[in-house]
Amino acid sequence: MAFEIIESCVNCWACEPLCPNQAIYEARPHFLINPDKCNECAGDFEESQCVSICPIEGAILNDLGLALNPPGSLTGIPPKKFAELQAAQRAA
């Protein structure tokens, strides 16, 4: 039961100070989570603090490898619509 921060992390420092277990640490090229310390904030908070503050969609995964802030979750734009908008912008 531990989360994983992947390479899309931009080292913004939003999550590190919020972790009640000090499981998040700076590494190169992005932050990492110590799986021995991460308990997904169970017993401390109703919602995992790193997930609640992370501004990068898809940067934090659960133990099944699923994004906890999947594409579109922060912007409200469905991934398919976002891809269409990007394609239209490139074509213009």
N, C-alpha and C positions, 0 to 999 in steps of 0.2 A: 504494500500500500504506500506508494510514493509517486510523486509527479516527476516529470522530466522536462527540462528546458532545452529546446533545440536551437539549431544554428540561426534561425530567423530572429532570435533575441538580439536586440541592438544595445544591450548594456545601458539601459536608461536609468538604472538604479531605483526604479519605482518599487520593486518587490522586495529587495534585500532587507531594508529596515523594518518591513512589516512582518516578516516571518517570526512567529513566536518561538520556534525551535532552533533558530539560527541555522537552518538547513541550506539556505541559499548562500552561495559564495561566488566571488568573482574569479573567473578563469579566462583563459584565452581560447577562442575568440569571443565567447559569450559566457553568461552566468550559468552555473550548474546547480543542481540540487543533490545534496547528500541523501541517498535513499535510507541510510540508517537513522537519520534525524527527522525526515519528513513523515508526518502522520496526517497530512492533508488538513491540518488545523483541527482535527477531531478533539473535542473537549475544550478547545480554546475559543473557537468561533463557529458560527453556523455556516459560514461560507469560507472557502479557502482564500486566504488573504492575497497570495500571489496572483491567483486567477482573477480576483475581483479588481485588481489594480493594473494588470498588464495591458498596455496599450497596443500590443502587437498580436493580431489575430493568428492563431495557430502556433504560437511560440511555446505553449505549455501543454504537455500531453499527460493523459492519465496512464495508469498501468497497462491499459489495453492498447496504448498508442494512439488514442483518439484525442483530437484537439479539444481543449476545454473552452477556448474562445475560438470557435471555428470561423472560417471566412464568412463575412456578412454579419456576424454577431455583434460587432462593435459599431459598424457603420449603418447597419439596417438595410444594406443593399445586398440582395441575394447574389451569390457568386456568379451565376449565369448572366444576370443583368449587368453586373460590374464588368465582366469580360466583354459584353456587347458594347458598353459605353467606352471602354478602353479601345476597342477595335475601331469604333466610330471616330474617336478622337485622333487615332493614328492616321486614319484615312483622310481626315479633313486637312 
